[in-house]
Amino acid sequence: ARIAMSATDRAKTLRTLIGMLNDASEVVIKEWEAEERGPINTTPEQTRLASPAMFEARRIISGACGMFLDITQEPTTRLTEVANSFFLSRALHIAAKAKIADVLSNVDENEGLLVDIIAMKVGINAQKLTRVLRTLCTIHIFREVKPYHFAHSPTSRVMIDNEYLRCWLLLHAMEIYSATDKLFDLLFDPVKTNSYNPRESAWQEATGDNLLPYEYLEQHVERPDGSVGPRPQLDIWSHAMVGVGRASAAAMYADYPWEALGCGTLVDVGGGVGGTCLDLSRKFPNLRLVVQDRLETIRKAETIWMHEYPEAIQTGRVRLVAHDFFAPQPIRDADVYFLRYVLHDWPDDECVAILAHLREAMKPDSMVLVADHVIHPTAGSAYLKSAPSPLPPNYGSAHQFENTHDLAMMATHNAMERTPEMLEAVAVRAGLHVIKIWECRGGIGVTELRRDVA
Ligand SMILES: C[S@@+](CC[C@H](N)C(=O)[O-])C[C@H]1O[C@@H](n2cnc3c(N)ncnc32)[C@H](O)[C@@H]1O
């Protein structure tokens, strides 16, 4: 039988949502006022990190607006909008590639810049560019201040002279975008649909070889300027990772109790060039740190650290060590084995292998800290705080990015973001358990794994 909400129920839900929007808006307004009164010289890190109240208010507003639209919109209209919303992404990709934000950086907010001038600078037909920009203006990215004259909106302004962000936006426009097209066929292929082989993902279908994303990006090719070297996309990826890492890192430092680690040893497994450890070593001078990654990455790390923080290396407080995380862990009995953005790159069997090597090296009170996006199941999780009713337990629309990013992991690595329950299932196979999750304001969570449940 069809179950439809009665008019009375719908009205009740709508009114509750309006109440929530009202209350959350007051929190946001108070924060804005406090910001205006507050000290001007906050560090960029503090500026980016919302207070816990602001973070919660934003989640509620986003979830409530999503639900409000769903209830009030005509269903076919809404479904149609979702079906072609990839053109919104495409319009943003085009604006990022054309560096429209920089072209408009000094333009008068009331006058705007005539589209013909913008078009000439970026090399796109003026009428077509108008339509791309109007698509974005409709969702409040840029503004058309008078006919054919464009200026910044508060949101588009963030893109000015922000190469890290530009690369992060563009990242979604390249192989990941082509892979979404291949995912469509792949999921219906009776054999390939069941593969969790990282070399059989939509990425390989899109690139036409069997290389993993990083192998592909690092592959030496002839570049547009005639030189031979890694693919030009690698630069965009590297910049994008710095940008996104910085944005989520501030919340991770603020919302996990790092001080409690005292003068313990933390091994950053698959730690890249050691960006997290660079921050941790400055903020928590008592910590002893080991960065492990593949040899080529560790070589890059050595150059960076000798420039950024040579004393940490010279005194031996920070060590940079080449190590394959699919081999036995050489550093035994460390207090913490830390994995940021590592497990989400791998299917379950590979994660079990990585964790089993750590389990083998752990003393009884060692822990593994996994920093990754946490998928909050739509029907809720015992490990995570549920949103207030009538929002879905995972805050609905406010959780959208975690889910779409999970699909990006599916398309690029045949891997996944995990729910706490999925991570627990993987951990158990390696002899570990999920003990606690610190939900950080930046969208990632820090999950503590131990050998024994206390
Ligand atoms: C997404 S990056 C995350 C880097 C770092 N943890 C961070 O949060 O910035 C994944 C890292 O895993 C490393 N990696 C991949 N395969 C590895 C392996 N078999 N052994 C060690 N590191 C590996 C890569 O070189 C890369 O630095």
The ligand as an ORCA input file, in Angstrom:
! r2SCAN-3c Opt
* xyz 0 1
  C      45.706     10.168      0.466
  S      47.384     10.147      0.915
  C      47.311     10.634      2.615
  C      48.597     11.194      3.115
  C      48.593     11.666      4.572
  N      48.241     10.619      5.500
  C      47.668     12.841      4.746
  O      46.693     12.745      5.443
  O      47.961     13.905      4.160
  C      47.772      8.428      0.986
  C      49.239      8.163      1.248
  O      49.454      6.740      1.274
  C      50.732      6.512      0.731
  N      50.858      5.102      0.335
  C      50.228      4.476     -0.684
  N      50.586      3.183     -0.714
  C      51.460      3.000      0.320
  C      52.164      1.861      0.819
  N      52.021      0.662      0.254
  N      52.953      2.034      1.905
  C      53.069      3.249      2.488
  N      52.432      4.366      2.066
  C      51.633      4.230      0.986
  C      50.793      7.458     -0.432
  O      52.135      7.645     -0.857
  C      50.154      8.714      0.172
  O      51.120      9.540      0.766
*
